[in-house]
Amino acid sequence: MAWLLRGGDVLASLEVASTRAARRKGLLGRDTIDGALWLEHTRWVHTIGMRFPIDVAYLSADGTVVKITTMTRNRVGMPVPSARSAVEAPGGTFERWKLKCGDRLEIRLL
């Protein structure tokens, strides 16, 4: 478990997918997630087999948001070469957070 922060403010609780198996599974098999999921060492995601649309923020090595997208079910995203990780949340979450490219996110592990 961890917290996702922007400018010292907590945006959400954060699940961490740090292993290859956890990254491969991601949010598959779930109906939703409370908070968000951080996928380490990730440059692209897909929603094949997902049950709900997701927002995806691709982060550079220092946590800067380099790309944001909303993906509907059964799609394959394009790789983001500058990304080193990704944050996934239910579709519409990033709009509520007012998240934008250039924001710097912090992952605070518990």
ABEGO torsion letter per residue (X at the ends): XBBBBBGGBBABBBBBBABAAAAAAEABGBABBBEBBBBBGBABBBABGBABBBBBBBBBAAGBBABBBBBBBGBBBBBBAABABBBBBBBGAAAAAGBBBGBBBBBBBX
